[in-house]
Amino acid sequence: MMTTLKNVEIKGFRSIREMQLELRPLNVLIGANGAGKSNLIAFFKLLNELMAVRLQQHVGATGRATGNLHFGPRVTPQLEAKMVFEVENGMDTYHMRLFHAAGDSLIFAEETVAFHQEGYPSPKTVELGVGHLETKIGELAERGEPTARTLRALLNRCRVYHFHDTSPTSRVRQYGYMGDNRWLKPDAGNLAAILYALKSSSETDYRRIVTTIRQVAPFFDDFDLEPAETRDIILNWRHRESDLVFGPHQLSDGTLRAICLITLLLQPVERLPTLIVVDEPELGLDPCAVDVIASQFRSVSQHTQVLVSTQSSAFVDSFEPDDIVVVQRNQEATEFQRPQAEELDTWVEEYALGEIWEKDSAGEGKE
């Protein structure tokens, strides 16, 4: 049984006044600019930082509490979230409530973990305290509490990836330590180390990655990954028509983003996160690459959950109506809705799924 994030509830975070969303294996957020898609992605980024015990640093870097609470603390004095994971023998739940505090900061007003075993009437709940600045789930897990240990592992593996920075100074184009290969970094800054490790330990998966890259970059032959004497490594590669070795600065932005995405999605199953979260993966990709990446998202969702946002109708066309979550603003609050299949039946006969969304966002949809 694949462990899944069954349900996520958020109240008071940025444009999200209140939402509850049941997640499926594949979840594609679509909506116009400013609808609030990226704020759900931002919540999972906050979760990543919270689990890394960097909540206060993250809040300070993202506009303090005022920038993270829905219309600020005068309107919304607290942020609340609940995440329910379906595990082998029941449901694990993580719940937190962050309250506005002095210095425009956020502190824990409540933090609990709970396990509801299948067949039992009520869950076993453990309260982690009040008034702390950083999560205490790690401390509880270190003391051997089983629910906290499980949830810490699951929450740590709900990972946000953002490969938009492919500038000359981006980490993915620089040297990195070859031993930094436990998991792919959010910005793919350790991509060369990850590929080197895969080539050494999982040749079949490595070859699948290389073959898929060739679909979007026909000139690409293979990587040339040789660590320096300092054990640093860089993303060198070879052209199919040359015996020269090229560096990452000779890859276009779109090709490099595609390589990052393909590596993320074609990792061995045991290395995959519990939930893969990506904002606008189609950015900078040509139509062929968009099709390939969409196909890989569909494939990987058989092994782990995927949450992805997009503004590309071509990308949306690669998915089924059941995968889609429509994101809209209603009275200055973001709403997340799954369209009913029967509502789309009459449209699908005439329009591709992406065209339906474009018509709806332009106010041309059926009443």
Kinemage of the C-alpha trace (Angstrom):
@kinemage 1
@onewidth
@group {chain A} dominant
@subgroup {mainchain}
@vectorlist {calphas} color= white
{ca met a 1} P 0.000 0.000 0.000
{ca met a 2} L 1.317 3.440 -0.995
{ca thr a 3} L 1.297 5.904 1.904
{ca thr a 4} L -0.607 8.993 0.776
{ca leu a 5} L -1.507 12.452 1.987
{ca lys a 6} L -5.250 11.920 2.033
{ca asn a 7} L -6.451 15.346 3.040
{ca val a 8} L -5.043 18.812 3.669
{ca glu a 9} L -6.897 21.606 5.465
{ca ile a 10} L -5.546 25.170 5.679
{ca lys a 11} L -7.037 28.254 7.317
{ca gly a 12} L -5.675 31.775 7.254
{ca phe a 13} L -2.620 31.388 5.006
{ca arg a 14} L -2.042 34.213 2.510
{ca ser a 15} L -4.928 34.208 0.011
{ca ile a 16} L -6.319 30.971 1.468
{ca arg a 17} L -8.974 31.951 3.977
{ca glu a 18} L -10.184 28.372 4.388
{ca met a 19} L -9.757 25.294 2.252
{ca gln a 20} L -10.063 21.546 2.428
{ca leu a 21} L -8.735 19.400 -0.384
{ca glu a 22} L -8.714 15.656 -0.788
{ca leu a 23} L -5.573 14.715 -2.643
{ca arg a 24} L -5.349 11.987 -5.243
{ca pro a 25} L -2.261 10.341 -6.715
{ca leu a 26} L -2.048 13.116 -9.348
{ca asn a 27} L -3.256 16.653 -8.638
{ca val a 28} L -2.938 19.416 -11.253
{ca leu a 29} L -3.801 22.945 -10.133
{ca ile a 30} L -5.043 25.239 -12.893
{ca gly a 31} L -6.142 28.851 -12.654
{ca ala a 32} L -5.499 32.375 -13.843
{ca asn a 33} L -2.694 34.627 -12.610
{ca gly a 34} L -3.363 35.744 -9.055
{ca ala a 35} L -5.873 33.001 -8.321
{ca gly a 36} L -3.683 31.624 -5.539
{ca lys a 37} L -2.209 28.412 -6.955
{ca ser a 38} L 1.263 29.340 -5.786
{ca asn a 39} L 0.045 29.947 -2.233
{ca leu a 40} L -0.768 26.263 -1.810
{ca ile a 41} L 2.732 25.500 -3.100
{ca ala a 42} L 4.044 28.110 -0.639
{ca phe a 43} L 2.300 26.328 2.229
{ca phe a 44} L 4.244 23.154 1.473
{ca lys a 45} L 7.420 25.227 1.290
{ca leu a 46} L 6.608 26.566 4.761
{ca leu a 47} L 6.113 22.950 5.853
{ca asn a 48} L 9.568 22.041 4.484
{ca glu a 49} L 11.136 24.861 6.469
{ca leu a 50} L 9.132 24.000 9.574
{ca met a 51} L 10.386 20.407 9.490
{ca ala a 52} L 13.947 21.683 9.034
{ca val a 53} L 13.456 23.734 12.257
{ca arg a 54} L 13.698 26.987 10.296
{ca leu a 55} L 10.141 28.279 10.744
{ca gln a 56} L 11.115 31.626 12.268
{ca gln a 57} L 13.779 32.213 9.630
{ca his a 58} L 11.310 31.388 6.854
{ca val a 59} L 8.555 33.604 8.260
{ca gly a 60} L 11.030 36.472 8.573
{ca ala a 61} L 12.152 36.023 4.971
{ca thr a 62} L 8.607 35.925 3.554
{ca gly a 63} L 7.101 39.123 4.928
{ca arg a 64} L 6.898 38.108 8.581
{ca ala a 65} L 3.540 37.083 10.021
{ca thr a 66} L 1.751 39.918 8.224
{ca gly a 67} L 2.877 38.529 4.871
{ca asn a 68} L 1.719 35.004 5.685
{ca leu a 69} L -1.597 35.561 7.453
{ca his a 70} L -4.719 36.103 5.349
{ca phe a 71} L -4.986 39.928 5.029
{ca gly a 72} L -2.682 40.325 8.012
{ca pro a 73} L -3.082 39.694 11.755
{ca arg a 74} L -5.872 42.254 12.287
{ca val a 75} L -8.126 40.200 10.012
{ca thr a 76} L -6.613 36.756 10.627
{ca pro a 77} L -4.640 36.378 13.870
{ca gln a 78} L -3.751 32.722 13.349
{ca leu a 79} L -2.790 30.153 10.738
{ca glu a 80} L -4.112 26.626 11.105
{ca ala a 81} L -3.375 23.451 9.162
{ca lys a 82} L -4.203 19.764 9.373
{ca met a 83} L -2.708 16.997 7.253
{ca val a 84} L -4.106 13.463 7.244
{ca phe a 85} L -1.972 10.611 5.922
{ca glu a 86} L -3.394 7.223 5.018
{ca val a 87} L -0.962 4.619 6.339
{ca glu a 88} L -1.011 0.848 6.327
{ca asn a 89} L -3.235 0.305 9.374
{ca gly a 90} L -5.058 3.597 9.823
{ca met a 91} L -4.699 7.377 9.617
{ca asp a 92} L -1.908 9.624 10.951
{ca thr a 93} L -2.795 13.295 11.496
{ca tyr a 94} L -0.585 16.319 12.053
{ca his a 95} L -2.305 19.484 13.277
{ca met a 96} L -0.783 22.874 14.010
{ca arg a 97} L -2.075 26.311 14.903
{ca leu a 98} L 0.300 29.273 14.680
{ca phe a 99} L -0.658 32.510 16.429
{ca his a 100} L 0.487 36.063 15.741
{ca ala a 101} L 2.997 37.191 18.380
{ca ala a 102} L 5.259 40.090 19.299
{ca gly a 103} L 7.695 41.212 16.632
{ca asp a 104} L 5.230 40.227 13.886
{ca ser a 105} L 6.191 36.595 14.348
{ca leu a 106} L 4.297 33.313 14.554
{ca ile a 107} L 4.402 30.949 17.535
{ca phe a 108} L 2.714 27.632 18.169
{ca ala a 109} L -0.674 27.968 19.844
{ca glu a 110} L -1.242 24.243 19.330
{ca glu a 111} L 0.600 21.268 17.856
{ca thr a 112} L -0.634 17.684 17.956
{ca val a 113} L -0.018 14.320 16.346
{ca ala a 114} L -2.665 11.603 16.255
{ca phe a 115} L -3.047 8.015 15.083
{ca his a 116} L -6.477 6.575 14.331
{ca gln a 117} L -6.115 2.837 14.008
{ca glu a 118} L -8.551 1.132 11.686
{ca gly a 119} L -11.370 -0.501 13.630
{ca tyr a 120} L -11.009 1.666 16.738
{ca pro a 121} L -13.588 4.347 17.636
{ca ser a 122} L -11.245 7.235 18.450
{ca pro a 123} L -7.685 8.322 17.682
{ca lys a 124} L -4.748 8.393 20.049
{ca thr a 125} L -3.704 12.047 20.259
{ca val a 126} L -0.470 13.461 21.654
{ca glu a 127} L -0.208 17.197 22.378
{ca leu a 128} L 3.196 18.791 21.809
{ca gly a 129} L 2.654 21.930 23.873
{ca val a 130} L 1.990 25.658 23.448
{ca gly a 131} L 4.171 28.723 22.928
{ca his a 132} L 7.180 27.144 21.228
{ca leu a 133} L 8.883 28.851 18.283
{ca glu a 134} L 9.808 25.723 16.320
{ca thr a 135} L 8.108 22.350 15.878
{ca lys a 136} L 8.542 19.782 18.633
{ca ile a 137} L 7.694 16.790 16.474
{ca gly a 138} L 11.397 15.978 16.105
{ca glu a 139} L 11.945 15.988 19.863
{ca leu a 140} L 8.967 13.683 20.370
{ca ala a 141} L 10.160 11.363 17.612
{ca glu a 142} L 13.627 11.166 19.172
{ca arg a 143} L 12.005 10.031 22.418
{ca gly a 144} L 10.534 7.082 20.511
{ca glu a 145} L 6.880 8.122 20.181
{ca pro a 146} L 5.747 5.998 17.177
{ca thr a 147} L 3.191 8.393 15.660
{ca ala a 148} L 5.615 11.314 15.832
{ca arg a 149} L 8.342 9.197 14.218
{ca thr a 150} L 6.085 8.188 11.360
{ca leu a 151} L 4.721 11.673 10.800
{ca arg a 152} L 8.164 13.271 10.945
{ca ala a 153} L 9.305 10.945 8.175
{ca leu a 154} L 6.179 11.586 6.079
{ca leu a 155} L 6.213 15.368 6.507
{ca asn a 156} L 9.927 15.495 5.721
{ca arg a 157} L 9.176 13.757 2.439
{ca cys a 158} L 6.521 16.212 1.214
{ca arg a 159} L 9.012 18.155 -0.885
{ca val a 160} L 8.717 21.284 -2.978
{ca tyr a 161} L 10.947 21.575 -6.066
{ca his a 162} L 11.614 24.828 -7.873
{ca phe a 163} L 13.945 24.665 -10.881
{ca his a 164} L 13.278 28.179 -12.200
{ca asp a 165} L 16.731 29.561 -11.358
{ca thr a 166} L 19.023 28.450 -14.160
{ca ser a 167} L 21.065 31.655 -14.246
{ca pro a 168} L 24.872 31.493 -14.643
{ca thr a 169} L 25.242 31.699 -10.855
{ca ser a 170} L 22.581 29.088 -10.022
{ca arg a 171} L 23.744 26.193 -7.865
{ca val a 172} L 22.866 23.597 -10.497
{ca arg a 173} L 25.525 25.082 -12.824
{ca gln a 174} L 28.263 25.099 -10.148
{ca tyr a 175} L 30.569 22.532 -8.596
{ca gly a 176} L 29.195 20.642 -5.607
{ca tyr a 177} L 30.322 17.954 -3.188
{ca met a 178} L 29.955 14.500 -4.754
{ca gly a 179} L 28.799 12.996 -1.442
{ca asp a 180} L 25.770 15.289 -1.291
{ca asn a 181} L 23.508 12.662 -2.850
{ca arg a 182} L 20.986 11.623 -0.210
{ca trp a 183} L 18.116 13.266 -2.089
{ca leu a 184} L 17.677 15.844 -4.831
{ca lys a 185} L 17.780 19.391 -3.467
{ca pro a 186} L 14.781 21.701 -4.078
{ca asp a 187} L 16.815 23.753 -6.589
{ca ala a 188} L 18.678 20.709 -8.008
{ca gly a 189} L 21.914 22.180 -6.695
{ca asn a 190} L 23.286 18.655 -6.188
{ca leu a 191} L 22.083 17.269 -9.531
{ca ala a 192} L 25.545 16.143 -10.654
{ca ala a 193} L 26.105 14.283 -7.379
{ca ile a 194} L 22.701 12.576 -7.645
{ca leu a 195} L 23.343 11.440 -11.218
{ca tyr a 196} L 26.834 10.221 -10.340
{ca ala a 197} L 25.408 8.158 -7.464
{ca leu a 198} L 22.680 6.705 -9.685
{ca lys a 199} L 25.173 5.756 -12.375
{ca ser a 200} L 27.213 3.897 -9.769
{ca ser a 201} L 24.364 2.179 -7.928
{ca ser a 202} L 21.407 1.958 -10.301
{ca glu a 203} L 22.563 1.771 -13.913
{ca thr a 204} L 19.093 0.890 -15.242
{ca asp a 205} L 17.497 3.993 -13.727
{ca tyr a 206} L 20.400 6.153 -14.847
{ca arg a 207} L 20.005 4.910 -18.437
{ca arg a 208} L 16.263 5.652 -18.343
{ca ile a 209} L 17.068 9.226 -17.375
{ca val a 210} L 19.620 9.632 -20.173
{ca thr a 211} L 17.273 8.104 -22.768
{ca thr a 212} L 14.431 10.404 -21.732
{ca ile a 213} L 16.670 13.483 -21.860
{ca arg a 214} L 17.488 12.585 -25.474
{ca gln a 215} L 13.769 12.842 -26.277
{ca val a 216} L 13.801 16.551 -25.401
{ca ala a 217} L 17.417 17.252 -26.412
{ca pro a 218} L 18.348 15.070 -29.429
{ca phe a 219} L 21.914 16.477 -29.441
{ca phe a 220} L 22.579 15.080 -25.960
{ca asp a 221} L 24.671 11.918 -25.732
{ca asp a 222} L 25.457 11.324 -22.047
{ca phe a 223} L 26.803 12.914 -18.894
{ca asp a 224} L 30.530 12.992 -18.207
{ca leu a 225} L 30.634 12.887 -14.429
{ca glu a 226} L 34.136 12.654 -13.030
{ca pro a 227} L 34.818 14.038 -9.536
{ca ala a 228} L 37.762 16.367 -9.104
{ca glu a 229} L 40.549 15.576 -6.660
{ca thr a 230} L 38.725 17.701 -4.103
{ca arg a 231} L 35.703 15.348 -4.478
{ca asp a 232} L 33.755 18.160 -6.134
{ca ile a 233} L 31.661 17.396 -9.194
{ca ile a 234} L 29.962 19.440 -11.928
{ca leu a 235} L 27.305 18.644 -14.525
{ca asn a 236} L 29.534 17.949 -17.518
{ca trp a 237} L 28.049 16.288 -20.596
{ca arg a 238} L 28.842 15.153 -24.139
{ca his a 239} L 27.341 16.100 -27.488
{ca arg a 240} L 26.488 13.228 -29.826
{ca glu a 241} L 28.386 14.911 -32.687
{ca ser a 242} L 31.547 15.852 -30.784
{ca asp a 243} L 34.286 14.304 -28.670
{ca leu a 244} L 34.515 17.460 -26.531
{ca val a 245} L 33.276 17.630 -22.951
{ca phe a 246} L 30.769 20.435 -22.350
{ca gly a 247} L 29.843 22.041 -19.041
{ca pro a 248} L 26.466 23.032 -17.565
{ca his a 249} L 26.900 26.595 -18.848
{ca gln a 250} L 26.567 25.207 -22.388
{ca leu a 251} L 23.022 23.995 -21.671
{ca ser a 252} L 20.069 26.281 -22.391
{ca asp a 253} L 17.759 27.229 -19.531
{ca gly a 254} L 14.922 25.084 -20.900
{ca thr a 255} L 17.121 22.027 -21.450
{ca leu a 256} L 18.602 22.306 -17.964
{ca arg a 257} L 15.129 22.586 -16.375
{ca ala a 258} L 14.000 19.546 -18.343
{ca ile a 259} L 17.040 17.572 -17.107
{ca cys a 260} L 16.219 18.532 -13.507
{ca leu a 261} L 12.589 17.450 -13.873
{ca ile a 262} L 13.417 14.203 -15.650
{ca thr a 263} L 15.949 13.256 -12.979
{ca leu a 264} L 13.447 14.037 -10.222
{ca leu a 265} L 10.668 11.970 -11.794
{ca leu a 266} L 12.763 8.987 -12.943
{ca gln a 267} L 14.599 8.314 -9.693
{ca pro a 268} L 14.367 4.787 -8.302
{ca val a 269} L 11.032 4.276 -6.563
{ca glu a 270} L 12.663 3.879 -3.142
{ca arg a 271} L 14.231 7.363 -3.444
{ca leu a 272} L 11.004 9.160 -4.344
{ca pro a 273} L 9.455 11.627 -1.868
{ca thr a 274} L 6.046 10.894 -0.359
{ca leu a 275} L 4.682 13.939 -2.192
{ca ile a 276} L 6.318 15.761 -5.108
{ca val a 277} L 5.262 19.428 -5.314
{ca val a 278} L 6.260 21.500 -8.357
{ca asp a 279} L 5.167 25.002 -9.389
{ca glu a 280} L 4.815 25.575 -13.156
{ca pro a 281} L 7.096 22.795 -14.433
{ca glu a 282} L 6.359 23.791 -18.025
{ca leu a 283} L 8.190 27.125 -17.658
{ca gly a 284} L 10.700 27.581 -20.483
{ca leu a 285} L 10.052 24.179 -22.075
{ca asp a 286} L 9.243 23.676 -25.740
{ca pro a 287} L 6.054 21.749 -26.693
{ca cys a 288} L 7.900 18.450 -27.140
{ca ala a 289} L 9.487 18.725 -23.710
{ca val a 290} L 6.124 19.656 -22.136
{ca asp a 291} L 4.613 16.434 -23.497
{ca val a 292} L 7.509 14.336 -22.218
{ca ile a 293} L 7.461 15.899 -18.748
{ca ala a 294} L 3.680 15.528 -18.468
{ca ser a 295} L 4.014 11.867 -19.378
{ca gln a 296} L 6.607 11.381 -16.637
{ca phe a 297} L 4.341 13.064 -14.071
{ca arg a 298} L 1.581 10.628 -14.986
{ca ser a 299} L 3.966 7.709 -14.706
{ca val a 300} L 5.513 8.662 -11.368
{ca ser a 301} L 2.052 9.183 -9.818
{ca gln a 302} L 1.701 5.390 -9.849
{ca his a 303} L 4.421 5.258 -7.197
{ca thr a 304} L 4.070 8.515 -5.239
{ca gln a 305} L 1.766 11.508 -5.031
{ca val a 306} L 2.157 14.555 -7.227
{ca leu a 307} L 0.884 18.114 -6.763
{ca val a 308} L 1.685 20.458 -9.618
{ca ser a 309} L 0.439 23.903 -10.655
{ca thr a 310} L 0.324 25.205 -14.202
{ca gln a 311} L -0.917 27.964 -16.467
{ca ser a 312} L -0.252 25.991 -19.650
{ca ser a 313} L -3.262 24.649 -21.532
{ca ala a 314} L -0.943 22.329 -23.467
{ca phe a 315} L 0.279 20.844 -20.180
{ca val a 316} L -3.291 20.475 -18.867
{ca asp a 317} L -4.301 18.597 -22.025
{ca ser a 318} L -2.013 15.745 -20.997
{ca phe a 319} L -4.135 14.870 -17.952
{ca glu a 320} L -7.565 13.474 -17.161
{ca pro a 321} L -10.440 15.558 -15.742
{ca asp a 322} L -10.170 13.638 -12.451
{ca asp a 323} L -6.623 14.986 -12.020
{ca ile a 324} L -7.650 18.635 -12.234
{ca val a 325} L -8.176 21.098 -9.382
{ca val a 326} L -9.564 24.477 -10.480
{ca val a 327} L -8.235 27.418 -8.450
{ca gln a 328} L -10.256 30.649 -8.402
{ca arg a 329} L -10.572 33.850 -6.384
{ca asn a 330} L -13.949 34.432 -4.753
{ca gln a 331} L -14.359 37.620 -2.696
{ca glu a 332} L -10.579 37.922 -2.312
{ca ala a 333} L -10.175 34.346 -1.054
{ca thr a 334} L -8.750 31.410 -2.985
{ca glu a 335} L -11.003 28.420 -3.591
{ca phe a 336} L -9.978 24.951 -4.744
{ca gln a 337} L -12.559 22.837 -6.554
{ca arg a 338} L -12.524 19.599 -8.484
{ca pro a 339} L -14.838 19.825 -11.510
{ca gln a 340} L -17.406 17.047 -11.687
{ca ala a 341} L -16.875 14.708 -14.636
{ca glu a 342} L -20.494 15.078 -15.750
{ca glu a 343} L -20.051 18.850 -15.866
{ca leu a 344} L -17.298 18.423 -18.435
{ca asp a 345} L -18.955 15.760 -20.614
{ca thr a 346} L -20.633 18.176 -22.993
{ca trp a 347} L -17.468 20.261 -23.286
{ca val a 348} L -14.975 17.475 -23.877
{ca glu a 349} L -16.680 16.505 -27.119
{ca glu a 350} L -15.789 19.883 -28.607
{ca tyr a 351} L -12.785 21.233 -26.698
{ca ala a 352} L -9.573 19.902 -25.282
{ca leu a 353} L -9.334 20.126 -21.482
{ca gly a 354} L -6.911 23.040 -21.660
{ca glu a 355} L -9.264 24.992 -23.930
{ca ile a 356} L -12.118 24.472 -21.459
{ca trp a 357} L -10.068 26.085 -18.722
{ca glu a 358} L -9.049 28.979 -20.983
{ca lys a 359} L -12.682 29.667 -21.884
{ca asp a 360} L -13.748 29.487 -18.263
{ca ser a 361} L -10.983 31.815 -17.090
{ca ala a 362} L -11.979 34.283 -19.795
{ca gly a 363} L -15.590 34.241 -18.661
{ca glu a 364} L -16.786 32.260 -21.700
{ca gly a 365} L -17.703 29.063 -19.878
{ca lys a 366} L -21.255 27.763 -19.700
{ca glu a 367} L -23.445 29.061 -16.924
